[in-house]
């Protein structure tokens, strides 16, 4: 059974990868509000990142065919799937939280007879919800996010709140673990700060936002000392503002 939720493609981590023409276009449109740009503007905007006009046009054609973009006359905008990705990216910069009272969200998978592809899809979608798997079929996280679990999750899982007997900090260390995320975040922050060329900076901050999408967004009592999540979000938000001002992107997250 398929849930109507969205998973983030690709993984996160401290490795920065050179950006293709497709990645440059997506990075620019994901940072634009509204995420639509005329082709003449895209030609101008991608030039500082080493993407030529003919390469851009070929990439745009492939992206429309693949369902990444929609074209209206000479204006390109994000598809519904990528609009959802933009929403998640914006929420990663400003996660909505609430005071934590010690409760945990729990989802216990009850659906049976699913194939490997369906199981992998469900795992990815639960990860997007910032849940983590304690053991096979049992997913949980601190109940500090200001969002309900999607109603369609009840089609495949029993959901509830609980208070585990295990100390919260020990449970968090088993589920994510936060020390690894923090170390990667500091590496990425250093790489982004040191980058100077526009293409290098876009590459570095693309890796930053991918990492932010995997931030478990833990309540303060469960965070290790010197947690770099806020610093990483602040650095990416500052880069978005700078990029929007320097290349004339509409709006900002």
Protein Blocks (a to p, Z undefined) as FASTA:
>chain_A
ZZdbdddediddjbdcdddfklmmmmmmmmpccdbddfklmmmmmmmnopafklmmmmmm
mmmmnomaccehjaccddfklmmmmmmmmmmmmccddddehiacddddfbghiafklmmm
mmmmmmmnopacfbghiacdddfbccdddfklmmmoccdddddfbdfklmmmmmmmmklm
mmmmmmmmmmmmmpmbfklmmmmmmmmmmmmmmogoiafklpcehiaklmmmmmmmmmmm
mmmmmnopghjZZ
